[in-house]
Amino acid sequence: MRRTTIRYILAALTGVAADKAMGNLRKTVIVVCVCAGVLTVTHASTTYRYIGNNFTSIPFDDDPPSGTYTTSMRVTGGFTVNQPLPTMALGDIGGLIVSYSFNDGRNTLTESNSELQLSSVAVDGNGQVSQWQFIISQPYPIPASIGDIRRTILTQNMAGSNADESGSLEYCTVVQTVCTSSNLDWGRAFNDPGTWTVAPTSTLQFSGTLTFVSDLGGSVFSGAAPSDPFVGQFAYGRSVNDVTSPPGVSPEEAAYEFDGDPFGASIGDGTTSAFSAQLRVDIENDLMLDAFDASFLTSLHGVPFTAGSLVDTWNINGWPAGALVDPPGVEGDGDGDFYLGGGVFFSIDIVSTDSNLYPGVDFQAFPPPLGASSFGRFRVVERDADGNLLFDATGELDSLVALDDCDGDGVSVADDNCPDVPNEDQSDVDGDGIGDVCDIVGATPGEATELRVLSFDASSGNLAVWYTPACQASDHDLYFGPLDQVSSYGWSGSECGIGASGMYSAFAPGPGSYFFVVTGHGGVVEGSYGRNTTGAERNPSPVSCGRLQDLTSPCP
């Protein structure tokens, strides 16, 4: 039987006594996502992935710089938003994008090295991107110099225009403060659009403190020492359908691998970060401890583990693109501690004395919460291109944050029938879609938040607006007034029954400048209009939709 967590941690340590001397404080999971209530309803972050077709022409190839576009290259990439996009007409989503990455075969442009010049999409009734226009650019510096490079990636497919996508690289040859002339490399695919897919992801953030370090020199983390902090995160799929190559395992175990964008991970010491493009989640159910394992875990965590007792383990690893873990036919027993290839490898390992974490052993996107029965460590390793060890360190987890599992019950917000109160069994006796622990008698809706204008249709005069639905609301109303009367809440109109999808595309207040709010209701009773800058409730609109406001028992 594999010893997924135990052997993996053991491989990183050369002196348990030194590790124990640093202290074995048990830590508690910290959940920092903002869930339902007066602020917002948190949804799982969602990544939209794009795969273009190969370039069909190379219109320009003016070296320098060295290199060239070829017809085997194409545009790929995607963007991430905090919640799935609603059905919508073509409109700008730049304000909703939290991260993006596009590649044209020669360059990778992200939010850290470029800017979004255009970012518009339309989303159909199936939640898929149906039209789009993205232009991502890494501009010339100002002042420019001869030899400076500008990089641009474009992909678009809009009704009434030709599909087009390209990657370009310009090399500045003439400068007059700004670059005025350049050589151009350009790869292009015309009238041959690619495809978008939706990839909801789980984001797991962690922080920890080193307790053991073996620094052989030459590592990006050389100089790190016990008591130093490390932080990082993993982004991976919520569904077994996201797995690329699940290896064969015994009935008591589950192992899942995630490769490539948007899946990935990072770890850093505050000044230097390392990234991985491949992830693996391993689960082991009802592992029986032998005497050595029990003694080792007791020393490691400062709490008694006994031989013959059962534990469950949860482990996630990240390693660089192209590297192999336990490659077939090479030494290694399946525990993930042998690597082929260079780079930084890191992991989280959790062992729990609760042996009922994984009934039936199925995919488990989230780790068990740290606390009285579960204990966590992290490990970071770097090897050179020949596989030689440069750095090996372990530490104790101080916090573990599942960003889309607000209540820590192991069920993501997107699937949780009570996202703010732990309910692992998801019991819903009355079948209303709300978990039993969240069935609040007499509760009134909360506040709809995150109001945004997405687009304007000049032909109809309609505005498309975005909002995060209020808790306990079966429908919403929209109230508005002239912008110059916002300080006194001079409501002048309403649009009733706009739905609960989080998007309304028929808001037509007429010419002028306006302010507006969205309120949730349950048919008769409506909820909060939000609070002003002093914390007081905003005055409700006299231009009502025939509902009574009741704030005596708002939902959490």
C-alpha positions in Angstrom: 0.0 0.0 0.0 1.3 3.5 -0.8 2.0 5.8 2.2 1.1 8.9 0.3 1.5 11.6 2.9 3.7 9.9 5.5 6.5 8.7 3.2 6.4 12.0 1.3 7.1 14.1 4.4 9.7 11.6 5.7 11.7 12.0 2.5 12.2 15.7 3.2 13.5 15.3 6.7 17.0 14.3 8.0 16.4 15.1 11.7 13.0 14.7 13.3 14.4 16.0 16.6 15.4 19.3 15.0 12.0 19.6 13.4 10.2 18.9 16.7 12.4 21.4 18.5 10.8 24.2 16.4 7.5 23.5 18.0 4.5 21.5 16.9 1.7 23.9 17.3 -1.6 22.8 15.8 -3.0 25.4 13.4 -6.6 26.2 12.4 -8.0 26.5 8.9 -8.7 30.2 8.0 -11.5 30.7 5.6 -11.3 34.3 4.2 -13.7 34.2 1.3 -16.7 36.5 1.7 -19.9 34.5 1.5 -23.6 35.3 1.6 -24.9 38.1 3.8 -24.7 41.8 3.6 -21.5 41.7 1.4 -21.7 39.2 -1.4 -22.4 35.6 -2.4 -19.1 34.0 -3.4 -19.1 31.7 -6.4 -16.3 29.5 -7.5 -13.8 31.3 -9.7 -14.2 30.3 -13.4 -11.6 30.2 -16.1 -12.6 30.4 -19.8 -10.0 28.6 -21.9 -9.3 29.3 -25.6 -7.6 27.1 -28.2 -7.1 28.6 -31.6 -6.3 26.9 -34.9 -2.8 27.0 -36.4 -1.7 30.1 -38.2 -2.6 29.9 -41.9 -0.1 32.6 -43.1 3.0 34.5 -42.0 2.4 37.9 -43.6 5.6 39.4 -42.3 8.9 38.0 -41.1 11.3 40.9 -40.7 14.1 39.8 -38.5 15.6 40.9 -36.2 14.8 39.8 -33.6 15.8 36.1 -34.1 13.0 33.6 -34.5 10.0 33.5 -36.6 6.3 32.6 -36.5 5.4 29.3 -38.2 2.1 27.7 -39.3 2.5 25.2 -36.5 1.9 28.0 -34.0 -1.5 29.3 -32.8 -3.1 31.5 -30.1 -4.1 29.8 -26.9 -4.9 31.1 -23.4 -7.8 32.3 -21.3 -9.1 34.5 -18.5 -10.5 34.0 -15.0 -13.4 35.8 -13.4 -14.7 35.5 -9.8 -18.0 33.9 -10.9 -19.4 32.4 -14.1 -20.5 34.9 -16.7 -24.3 35.1 -17.2 -26.0 34.9 -20.6 -25.1 38.3 -22.2 -24.8 40.2 -25.5 -21.4 41.3 -26.6 -20.0 43.6 -24.0 -16.8 44.6 -22.2 -15.8 42.4 -19.2 -12.4 44.0 -18.5 -13.6 45.0 -15.0 -14.5 41.4 -14.1 -11.3 39.7 -15.2 -9.0 38.9 -12.3 -6.3 37.3 -14.4 -5.5 36.3 -17.9 -2.8 34.6 -20.0 -2.5 34.3 -23.8 0.3 32.7 -25.9 1.0 33.0 -29.6 3.7 30.3 -29.8 6.5 32.8 -29.2 5.2 35.1 -26.4 3.1 34.7 -23.3 1.2 37.9 -22.2 -0.4 38.1 -18.8 -1.7 40.7 -16.4 1.8 41.1 -15.0 3.6 42.0 -18.3 0.9 43.5 -20.6 -2.4 45.3 -20.8 -5.9 44.4 -22.1 -6.7 46.9 -24.8 -10.0 45.1 -25.7 -11.8 42.4 -23.8 -15.4 41.8 -24.9 -17.4 38.6 -25.0 -21.0 37.4 -25.6 -22.2 34.4 -23.6 -24.9 32.0 -24.9 -27.6 30.2 -22.9 -25.3 27.3 -22.3 -22.7 29.5 -20.5 -20.3 29.3 -23.4 -18.4 32.2 -25.0 -20.0 32.7 -28.5 -18.5 35.9 -29.6 -15.3 37.7 -28.5 -12.7 40.3 -29.1 -9.4 40.3 -27.2 -6.4 42.5 -27.9 -3.5 42.1 -25.5 -0.4 44.2 -25.9 3.0 44.7 -24.3 3.8 48.2 -25.5 7.1 49.9 -26.2 8.6 51.7 -23.2 8.6 55.5 -23.2 11.1 56.8 -23.9 11.8 54.1 -26.4 15.2 52.8 -27.7 16.3 51.1 -30.8 15.9 47.3 -30.3 12.9 47.6 -28.0 10.2 45.1 -28.6 6.4 45.4 -28.7 4.3 42.2 -28.5 0.6 41.9 -29.4 -1.8 39.0 -29.4 -5.3 39.3 -31.0 -8.2 36.9 -31.3 -11.8 37.9 -32.3 -14.9 36.4 -33.7 -17.9 38.7 -33.8 -21.2 38.7 -35.7 -20.9 40.8 -38.9 -17.1 40.7 -39.1 -14.5 38.2 -40.1 -12.9 35.9 -37.5 -9.2 36.8 -37.0 -6.4 36.0 -34.7 -2.7 36.7 -34.7 0.5 37.1 -32.8 3.0 39.9 -33.7 6.4 41.0 -32.5 7.7 44.4 -33.5 11.4 45.5 -33.3 12.0 49.2 -33.0 14.3 50.6 -35.6 13.8 54.4 -35.5 13.2 56.4 -32.3 12.0 60.0 -31.7 11.2 59.7 -28.0 8.6 57.1 -29.0 9.3 54.3 -31.6 8.3 55.6 -35.0 9.4 52.7 -37.2 9.9 49.0 -36.7 10.4 45.6 -38.3 7.5 43.2 -37.9 7.0 39.5 -37.4 3.4 38.4 -37.8 1.6 35.1 -37.7 -2.1 35.0 -38.6 -5.2 32.8 -38.9 -8.0 34.5 -40.8 -11.6 33.3 -40.9 -10.7 30.2 -38.8 -11.9 30.8 -35.2 -10.9 28.6 -32.4 -13.0 27.3 -29.5 -13.7 28.3 -25.9 -14.3 25.9 -22.9 -15.3 26.7 -19.4 -13.1 25.4 -16.6 -14.4 26.1 -13.0 -11.4 25.9 -10.7 -10.7 25.4 -7.0 -8.2 27.8 -5.5 -6.4 26.6 -2.4 -4.1 29.2 -0.7 -1.7 28.4 2.1 0.9 29.9 4.3 3.4 28.2 6.6 6.6 28.5 8.6 9.8 26.5 7.8 10.9 24.1 10.4 13.6 22.2 8.5 15.9 23.4 5.7 18.6 21.5 3.6 20.2 24.2 1.4 22.9 22.9 -0.9 23.3 26.1 -2.8 22.3 27.3 -6.2 18.5 27.3 -5.5 16.2 30.3 -6.0 15.3 29.9 -2.3 18.9 29.6 -1.1 19.3 31.5 2.2 15.9 30.5 3.6 16.1 29.3 7.2 13.9 27.8 9.8 11.2 30.2 11.0 11.0 31.9 7.6 7.5 32.2 6.1 6.4 30.7 2.8 3.1 31.3 1.0 1.5 29.9 -2.1 -1.6 28.6 -3.9 -2.9 25.8 -6.0 -5.6 26.2 -8.8 -7.1 23.0 -10.0 -10.3 21.4 -11.2 -13.4 20.8 -9.1 -14.5 17.8 -11.1 -13.0 14.5 -11.9 -13.9 15.5 -15.5 -11.0 18.0 -15.4 -8.4 15.2 -14.7 -6.1 14.5 -17.6 -4.5 11.2 -16.6 -5.6 9.5 -13.4 -3.1 6.8 -12.7 -4.3 3.3 -11.7 -4.6 3.0 -7.9 -6.0 0.6 -5.4 -9.7 0.8 -4.2 -8.6 2.5 -1.0 -6.9 5.4 -2.9 -7.6 8.1 -5.4 -5.1 10.1 -7.5 -5.8 12.8 -10.0 -3.6 14.9 -12.3 -4.2 18.4 -13.7 -2.0 19.7 -16.5 -1.7 23.1 -18.1 -3.7 26.4 -18.0 -5.7 27.2 -16.0 -4.4 24.6 -13.6 -1.2 25.6 -11.8 0.4 26.6 -8.6 2.9 29.0 -7.0 5.0 29.2 -3.9 7.2 32.0 -2.6 9.3 33.3 0.3 8.2 36.9 -0.1 10.9 37.9 -2.6 11.1 35.0 -5.0 8.3 32.9 -6.4 8.3 29.6 -8.3 5.5 28.2 -10.5 4.2 24.8 -11.6 2.1 23.8 -14.5 1.2 20.2 -13.4 -0.7 19.2 -10.3 -1.6 16.0 -8.6 -4.1 15.3 -5.8 -3.8 12.1 -3.9 -6.2 10.7 -1.3 -5.7 7.6 0.9 -8.5 6.2 2.9 -8.2 4.1 6.1 -4.4 3.8 6.2 -3.3 1.6 9.1 -0.3 3.0 10.9 2.6 0.7 11.8 4.8 1.4 14.7 7.3 3.5 12.8 4.7 5.7 11.1 2.9 6.2 14.5 6.1 7.2 16.2 7.1 9.5 13.3 3.8 11.3 13.3 3.8 11.7 17.0 7.2 13.4 16.8 6.2 15.5 13.9 2.9 16.9 15.2 3.2 16.7 19.0 0.1 14.6 19.5 -0.2 10.8 20.1 -0.6 8.5 17.1 -0.8 4.8 17.9 0.2 1.8 15.9 -2.8 -0.1 14.4 -5.0 3.1 14.2 -6.5 4.3 11.0 -5.9 7.7 9.4 -6.9 9.4 6.2 -4.5 11.5 4.1 -4.9 14.3 1.5 -2.0 15.4 -0.6 -1.4 17.9 -3.4 1.8 18.3 -5.4 2.9 20.8 -8.0 5.8 20.4 -10.4 7.2 22.1 -13.5 6.0 21.5 -17.0 7.9 18.6 -18.6 9.1 17.1 -15.3 8.0 13.6 -14.3 7.1 12.3 -10.9 7.8 8.6 -10.2 8.3 7.9 -13.9 7.6 4.3 -15.0 10.6 2.0 -14.7 12.5 4.4 -12.5 13.1 4.1 -8.8 10.2 5.3 -6.7 7.3 3.5 -5.1 4.4 5.8 -6.2 4.7 8.2 -3.3 5.6 11.2 -5.4 9.1 11.8 -3.9 11.2 11.0 -7.0 11.6 13.5 -9.8 13.0 13.5 -13.3 13.9 17.0 -14.5 14.7 20.3 -13.0 12.7 23.0 -11.3 10.8 23.6 -8.1 8.5 21.0 -6.7 6.2 21.6 -3.7 3.3 20.1 -1.9 0.8 20.1 1.0 0.3 17.0 3.0 -2.5 16.4 5.5 -3.0 13.5 7.8 -6.3 13.1 9.8 -7.3 10.9 12.6 -10.8 11.1 11.3 -10.9 7.9 9.3 -14.4 8.7 7.7 -13.3 11.6 5.5 -13.7 9.8 2.2 -16.7 7.3 2.3 -16.5 5.4 -1.0 -13.2 7.1 -1.9 -14.2 9.6 -4.6 -12.6 12.7 -5.9 -12.1 15.2 -3.1 -11.3 18.7 -4.4 -10.8 20.2 -1.0 -8.6 19.1 1.9 -10.0 18.4 5.3 -9.9 21.4 7.6 -6.9 21.7 9.9 -7.7 21.4 13.6 -8.2 19.0 16.4 -8.1 15.9 14.2 -6.2 17.0 11.0 -2.5 18.1 10.8 -0.7 19.7 7.8 2.8 20.2 6.5 4.2 21.7 3.3 7.4 20.9 1.4 9.4 22.7 -1.2 12.2 21.0 -3.2 14.4 22.3 -6.1 16.5 20.2 -8.4 18.8 21.1 -11.3 18.3 19.9 -14.9 20.1 16.7 -14.1 17.9 16.0 -11.1 20.5 16.9 -8.5 19.1 18.2 -5.2 19.6 21.9 -4.6 17.1 22.7 -1.8 14.8 20.7 0.4 12.7 22.2 3.2 9.5 21.5 5.1 7.3 23.5 7.4 4.1 23.6 9.3 1.0 25.0 7.7 -0.2 28.1 9.5 -3.3 28.7 7.3 -5.1 26.8 4.6 -7.7 28.8 2.6 -10.2 27.1 0.2 -11.4 30.2 -1.6 -14.5 28.6 -3.0 -15.4 26.4 0.0 -16.5 29.2 2.3 -17.7 27.1 5.2 -15.0 24.4 5.0 -17.3 21.4 4.7 -15.6 20.0 1.6 -18.3 21.2 -0.9 -17.6 24.1 -3.2 -19.9 27.1 -3.2 -21.1 26.2 -6.7 -22.4 22.9 -5.4 -23.2 23.7 -1.7 -26.8 24.0 -0.7 -25.8 26.0 2.3 -22.5 27.7 1.5 -22.1 29.6 4.7 -22.8 26.9 7.3 -20.9 23.5 7.3 -23.1 20.7 6.2 -21.0 17.8 4.8 -24.1 15.6 4.3 -25.9 18.3 2.3 -29.2 17.2 3.8 -32.3 18.9 2.3 -35.4 17.2 3.8 -37.9 19.6 2.3 -36.3 19.4 -1.2 -36.3 23.2 -1.6 -32.6 23.3 -2.7 -31.6 24.9 0.6 -29.8 22.8 3.1 -31.6 22.0 6.3 -29.1 24.0 8.4 -29.8 27.0 6.3 -33.7 26.8 6.3 -34.4 30.0 8.2 -38.1 30.5 9.0 -39.2 34.1 8.3 -35.8 35.2 6.9 -35.9 38.1 4.4 -33.6 38.6 1.5 -30.2 40.2 1.9 -28.6 42.8 -0.3 -27.7 42.4 -4.0 -24.1 43.6 -4.5 -21.4 44.1 -7.0 -23.5 46.3 -9.4 -21.9 46.9 -12.8 -23.0 48.2 -16.2 -21.7 45.7 -18.8 -22.9 47.2 -22.1 -25.2 49.7 -23.9 -27.3 48.9 -26.9 -27.6 52.1 -28.9 -30.4 50.8 -31.1 -32.7 49.9 -28.2 -31.4 52.2 -25.5 -31.0 49.1 -23.2 -28.3 48.8 -20.6 -27.0 45.4 -19.5 -26.3 45.4 -15.8 -24.6 42.8 -13.6 -25.2 42.1 -9.9 -24.5 39.4 -7.3 -27.9 38.0 -6.3 -29.2 38.6 -2.7 -29.3 35.6 -0.4 -32.8 34.0 0.0 -34.1 36.0 -3.0 -36.3 34.3 -5.6 -36.4 37.5 -7.7 -35.0 41.1 -7.8 -36.3 44.6 -8.5 -34.2 47.5 -9.9 -34.8 51.1 -8.6 -33.2 54.2 -10.1 -33.1 57.9 -10.0 -31.3 61.0 -11.5 -27.6 61.0 -10.7 -27.7 64.6 -9.4 -30.1 63.4 -6.7 -28.1 60.4 -5.5 -27.2 62.1 -2.1 -30.9 62.3 -1.2 -31.9 59.1 -2.9 -34.3 60.8 -5.3 -35.8 57.6 -6.7 -37.7 58.2 -9.9 -38.4 54.8 -11.4 -38.3 51.1 -11.1 -38.1 47.9 -13.1 -39.8 45.0 -11.3 -39.1 41.3 -11.4 -35.8 41.3 -13.2 -35.0 37.7 -12.2 -32.2 36.2 -10.2 -29.6 35.3 -12.7 -27.2 38.1 -11.8 -27.6 39.9 -15.1 -30.4 42.0 -16.6 -30.1 43.3 -20.1 -33.3 45.4 -20.6 -32.7 48.3 -18.2 -33.9 51.4 -20.2 -34.1 54.5 -18.0 -34.0 56.9 -21.0 -31.6 59.7 -21.8 -29.6 61.2 -18.9 -27.3 60.1 -16.0 -28.7 57.8 -13.3 -27.9 55.9 -10.2 -29.5 52.5 -9.4 -29.7 49.7 -6.9 -30.9 46.1 -7.1 -33.0 44.6 -4.3 -33.9 41.0 -3.6 -37.3 39.8 -2.7 -39.2 36.6 -2.0 -42.5 37.6 -3.6 -44.0 39.9 -1.0 -41.1 41.0 1.2 -38.1 42.8 -0.2 -34.7 43.2 1.4 -32.0 45.8 1.9 -31.2 48.7 -0.4 -27.7 48.6 1.0 -26.0 51.0 3.5 -24.7 54.5 2.9 -21.2 55.7 3.9 -22.2 56.1 7.5 -23.5 52.6 7.8 -27.2 53.5 7.9 -29.7 51.7 5.7 -30.6 53.5 2.5 -34.1 54.9 2.2 -36.4 52.6 0.3 -38.0 53.9 -2.9 -41.6 55.3 -2.8 -41.8 54.2 -6.5 -42.2 50.6 -5.3 -43.0 47.4 -7.0 -45.7 46.7 -4.5 -43.5 45.0 -1.9 -43.0 45.6 1.8 -39.5 46.0 3.2 -38.7 43.9 6.3 -35.2 44.0 7.8 -36.0 42.4 11.1 -34.6 39.0 10.3 -32.4 39.2 7.2 -30.7 36.1 6.0 -27.0 35.7 6.9 
